[in-house]
Amino acid sequence: MPADWTVLYYNGGSDPPPELVRGFAEARGLDLAHQDSPEAVLHHVKRALPACLLVDVSGGRRGHLELCRRIKSDPFSSILPVAVLLEEGDGDDVADALEAGADEVITLGGLEREAELRLDLLLRRATRDVSVHPTTRLPGTPQIERDLTSRLSSGDPFAFCYADLDHFKEFNDRYGYNRGDRVIYLVSLILKDLVRGLAPGGFVGHIGGDDFIFTVPLDRMEDTCDEVLDLFDELIPWQYTHSDRDTGYFLGRDRRGTLHRVPLMTLSIGVVTNLSRAFRHPAQVSSRAAEMKSYAKTLPGSVYVVDRRNRSPGPSRDFADAGRRVVSPASPPAGPVLPLSQDLPEPS
């Protein structure tokens, strides 16, 4: 368990957390943050996903359950483990907490050992089931598939976007894995902030390595992809040294040891929509998105490409003219079909 994880506590006021909470965090080397308003909690969760959120509804604070509902209804924060703390009461208190979305309900004043075990299980279960990436704290493949399954069931138009960094391996080899992790984290921030701001109801996931996905309502796809690529191209050069940034490349060796120019990193995005085809399974969507991503990687610069194969007749918009960065092949692209599998300091 990472030592810099935070236990976020909320009771709607300035009263200190109970000894149970303080002792639990201290014994496990976790930071304890006490927020006094729902807005402060939501801001904290948006910027850095904590290990868990403890919502204290003891003393008649039943209105605090609304915060739990808000956390669990947002696809960005729904993966956050939430425990509700309450005083000994009847079964309705527990049922209300579970109905609000709580992952665990803990009774204050009961057996301390049982309460600590419940908190431990909350963290373990979240780590096992949600599979968040340790660097980005974004949901992994299980949650990606659950979100995609839900969208396929609803039938609402969406765009599934598979993003992959170009020349990341060479960057990692030259600068080291620590700097590489900073780039991965930077990309996660770009995606989270822009998808949240431009595409309400969108979702961002981290498949692993330098592969990300984001799913947005179809009518927000163009603006979101354009902004993601623009911000990526603006920030990524500052992750290189001054000399590499000025030249626009560095010298690296390929697998055969041949010296060649390695350009600065770009971002390739393959986009699949349900506009013209009714997908039956998430694997069909991910497979097509991987094809489009592979095609995008054959094009120069940061680009996104949108699959328009099997377009049904009708007045639907032709994405071939959707924007300056869009390339929409009418035939299957060449290349393999791949499976779905704070501020950053400027480098010296």
LUMFI-890978 format. One line per field, with one value per residue (C-alpha): residue in one letter; residue number from 1; x, y, z. Coordinates in steps of 0.25 Angstrom, whole numbers, plus 5000, padded with zeros to 4 digits. Layout:
// residues N
rest: (A;...)
nr: (NUM;...)
u: (X;...)
v: (Y;...)
w: (Z;...)
END
This chain:
// residues 348
rest: (M;P;A;D;W;T;V;L;Y;Y;N;G;G;S;D;P;P;P;E;L;V;R;G;F;A;E;A;R;G;L;D;L;A;H;Q;D;S;P;E;A;V;L;H;H;V;K;R;A;L;P;A;C;L;L;V;D;V;S;G;G;R;R;G;H;L;E;L;C;R;R;I;K;S;D;P;F;S;S;I;L;P;V;A;V;L;L;E;E;G;D;G;D;D;V;A;D;A;L;E;A;G;A;D;E;V;I;T;L;G;G;L;E;R;E;A;E;L;R;L;D;L;L;L;R;R;A;T;R;D;V;S;V;H;P;T;T;R;L;P;G;T;P;Q;I;E;R;D;L;T;S;R;L;S;S;G;D;P;F;A;F;C;Y;A;D;L;D;H;F;K;E;F;N;D;R;Y;G;Y;N;R;G;D;R;V;I;Y;L;V;S;L;I;L;K;D;L;V;R;G;L;A;P;G;G;F;V;G;H;I;G;G;D;D;F;I;F;T;V;P;L;D;R;M;E;D;T;C;D;E;V;L;D;L;F;D;E;L;I;P;W;Q;Y;T;H;S;D;R;D;T;G;Y;F;L;G;R;D;R;R;G;T;L;H;R;V;P;L;M;T;L;S;I;G;V;V;T;N;L;S;R;A;F;R;H;P;A;Q;V;S;S;R;A;A;E;M;K;S;Y;A;K;T;L;P;G;S;V;Y;V;V;D;R;R;N;R;S;P;G;P;S;R;D;F;A;D;A;G;R;R;V;V;S;P;A;S;P;P;A;G;P;V;L;P;L;S;Q;D;L;P;E;P;S)
nr: (1;2;3;4;5;6;7;8;9;10;11;12;13;14;15;16;17;18;19;20;21;22;23;24;25;26;27;28;29;30;31;32;33;34;35;36;37;38;39;40;41;42;43;44;45;46;47;48;49;50;51;52;53;54;55;56;57;58;59;60;61;62;63;64;65;66;67;68;69;70;71;72;73;74;75;76;77;78;79;80;81;82;83;84;85;86;87;88;89;90;91;92;93;94;95;96;97;98;99;100;101;102;103;104;105;106;107;108;109;110;111;112;113;114;115;116;117;118;119;120;121;122;123;124;125;126;127;128;129;130;131;132;133;134;135;136;137;138;139;140;141;142;143;144;145;146;147;148;149;150;151;152;153;154;155;156;157;158;159;160;161;162;163;164;165;166;167;168;169;170;171;172;173;174;175;176;177;178;179;180;181;182;183;184;185;186;187;188;189;190;191;192;193;194;195;196;197;198;199;200;201;202;203;204;205;206;207;208;209;210;211;212;213;214;215;216;217;218;219;220;221;222;223;224;225;226;227;228;229;230;231;232;233;234;235;236;237;238;239;240;241;242;243;244;245;246;247;248;249;250;251;252;253;254;255;256;257;258;259;260;261;262;263;264;265;266;267;268;269;270;271;272;273;274;275;276;277;278;279;280;281;282;283;284;285;286;287;288;289;290;291;292;293;294;295;296;297;298;299;300;301;302;303;304;305;306;307;308;309;310;311;312;313;314;315;316;317;318;319;320;321;322;323;324;325;326;327;328;329;330;331;332;333;334;335;336;337;338;339;340;341;342;343;344;345;346;347;348)
u: (5000;5006;5011;5006;4991;4982;4970;4960;4950;4937;4927;4922;4929;4942;4941;4953;4952;4950;4961;4958;4960;4973;4979;4975;4983;4995;4997;4997;5006;4994;4992;4979;4972;4960;4951;4939;4930;4925;4932;4945;4944;4940;4951;4961;4956;4956;4971;4977;4969;4970;4971;4957;4947;4940;4927;4923;4908;4908;4901;4889;4897;4888;4889;4903;4899;4896;4911;4913;4902;4909;4923;4917;4908;4921;4928;4941;4940;4931;4943;4947;4944;4934;4931;4920;4922;4910;4906;4899;4885;4874;4875;4869;4882;4891;4881;4881;4896;4897;4886;4894;4905;4914;4924;4925;4917;4924;4918;4925;4926;4925;4937;4949;4956;4944;4944;4959;4957;4945;4954;4965;4956;4951;4964;4968;4955;4956;4971;4967;4953;4956;4970;4974;4988;4998;5004;4991;4980;4971;4962;4968;4962;4951;4945;4947;4939;4928;4927;4927;4916;4907;4908;4905;4893;4888;4889;4893;4903;4917;4931;4942;4955;4968;4980;4995;5008;5018;5033;5030;5039;5051;5048;5048;5061;5068;5062;5059;5046;5044;5043;5035;5025;5024;5020;5009;5004;5003;4995;4986;4984;4981;4971;4964;4963;4958;4949;4942;4942;4937;4929;4921;4918;4931;4940;4955;4963;4977;4980;4994;5008;5005;4991;4979;4964;4954;4939;4931;4917;4918;4915;4927;4937;4943;4945;4950;4960;4965;4967;4974;4984;4986;4989;4998;5006;5008;5013;5021;5033;5035;5038;5051;5064;5066;5075;5066;5054;5061;5066;5052;5059;5070;5079;5076;5079;5069;5068;5080;5088;5087;5087;5075;5067;5056;5046;5038;5026;5013;4999;4991;4976;4967;4953;4941;4926;4913;4907;4907;4908;4901;4913;4909;4921;4932;4943;4937;4939;4953;4957;4953;4959;4972;4972;4969;4980;4990;4986;4987;5002;5006;5002;5011;5009;4998;4985;4972;4965;4951;4945;4934;4933;4919;4913;4898;4890;4884;4886;4897;4909;4921;4933;4943;4941;4940;4953;4967;4973;4963;4966;4955;4959;4947;4954;4961;4974;4987;4994;4991;4979;4983;4975;4970;4978;5001;5009;5020;5034;5041;5053;5066)
v: (5000;5013;5021;5035;5030;5039;5036;5047;5050;5058;5061;5075;5083;5085;5074;5065;5051;5040;5033;5020;5028;5035;5022;5014;5024;5026;5011;5009;5021;5028;5043;5048;5060;5066;5074;5082;5084;5075;5085;5083;5068;5068;5077;5068;5056;5062;5066;5054;5041;5038;5024;5025;5034;5033;5040;5042;5043;5041;5051;5052;5057;5049;5060;5056;5044;5053;5054;5039;5039;5050;5043;5030;5036;5042;5033;5039;5038;5025;5017;5024;5014;5021;5017;5023;5024;5024;5022;5009;5009;5001;4994;5006;5014;5004;5002;5017;5017;5006;5011;5024;5016;5013;5002;4999;5003;5004;5006;5016;5011;4996;4986;4994;4982;4979;4994;4993;4980;4986;4998;4989;4981;4993;4997;4983;4981;4994;4991;4977;4980;4994;4991;5006;5009;5013;5025;5031;5026;5024;5012;5000;4990;4984;4997;5001;4989;4992;5006;5002;4991;5001;5010;4999;4996;5010;5012;5026;5031;5031;5032;5022;5028;5020;5029;5024;5032;5032;5030;5028;5016;5024;5035;5025;5019;5033;5040;5028;5022;5033;5044;5034;5032;5048;5048;5037;5045;5058;5051;5046;5060;5065;5055;5056;5071;5073;5061;5066;5080;5078;5065;5063;5049;5045;5034;5033;5020;5015;5002;5001;5007;5019;5014;5021;5022;5032;5031;5043;5047;5047;5062;5065;5056;5067;5078;5068;5062;5075;5081;5068;5068;5083;5083;5071;5077;5090;5083;5071;5079;5084;5070;5070;5076;5090;5085;5073;5083;5093;5083;5076;5062;5054;5043;5029;5015;5005;4990;4987;4998;5008;5022;5031;5043;5041;5052;5058;5050;5052;5046;5037;5034;5024;5027;5017;5022;5015;5024;5014;5001;4994;4987;4975;4974;4983;4974;4978;4993;4992;4983;4994;5005;4998;4997;5012;5015;5007;5014;5028;5024;5023;5038;5049;5058;5057;5053;5046;5037;5033;5020;5022;5008;5002;5016;5015;5023;5036;5051;5047;5056;5052;5052;5053;5068;5068;5076;5079;5067;5056;5046;5036;5024;5018;5004;4996;5002;4994;4989;4978;4978;4980;4975;4984;4981;5075;5081;5075;5082;5085;5076;5082)
w: (5000;4996;5008;5002;5001;5008;5017;5014;5026;5026;5037;5032;5043;5050;5060;5059;5054;5064;5070;5062;5049;5054;5059;5047;5038;5047;5049;5033;5030;5023;5023;5029;5023;5029;5020;5025;5013;5002;4992;4998;4998;4983;4980;4987;4980;4966;4968;4975;4978;4992;4998;5003;5008;5022;5023;5038;5039;5054;5063;5054;5041;5032;5021;5019;5011;4999;4998;4997;4986;4978;4979;4974;4963;4956;4947;4951;4966;4967;4968;4981;4993;5003;5017;5025;5040;5049;5063;5067;5061;5055;5041;5034;5037;5030;5019;5016;5016;5006;4997;4996;4990;5002;5001;5015;5028;5041;5055;5064;5079;5075;5074;5070;5064;5055;5051;5047;5039;5032;5028;5024;5015;5009;5004;5000;4992;4985;4980;4976;4969;4963;4959;4958;4952;4963;4956;4950;4960;4948;4947;4939;4930;4938;4941;4926;4922;4932;4927;4912;4915;4922;4910;4900;4908;4909;4894;4895;4884;4889;4884;4890;4889;4890;4892;4891;4892;4881;4884;4898;4899;4894;4904;4915;4911;4910;4922;4931;4937;4947;4937;4928;4940;4941;4926;4928;4940;4932;4921;4932;4937;4923;4920;4933;4933;4919;4919;4932;4927;4912;4913;4925;4927;4921;4926;4926;4928;4928;4921;4925;4921;4911;4907;4911;4907;4909;4905;4903;4898;4883;4881;4890;4883;4873;4883;4894;4884;4878;4892;4897;4885;4886;4901;4900;4889;4897;4910;4905;4900;4914;4919;4910;4913;4907;4896;4892;4892;4883;4873;4873;4874;4881;4876;4880;4876;4871;4874;4864;4870;4859;4862;4858;4861;4871;4870;4882;4887;4880;4883;4874;4877;4870;4871;4869;4871;4871;4861;4849;4856;4868;4876;4884;4893;4898;4891;4878;4881;4887;4875;4865;4874;4874;4859;4858;4868;4860;4847;4854;4858;4844;4842;4846;4858;4868;4861;4864;4854;4854;4848;4838;4833;4831;4832;4831;4821;4826;4830;4840;4840;4831;4841;4829;4830;4845;4848;4844;4851;4847;4836;4834;4825;4818;4817;4829;4832;4831;4843;4854;4862;4877;4889;4900;4910;4965;4957;4950;4950;4937;4934;4935)
END
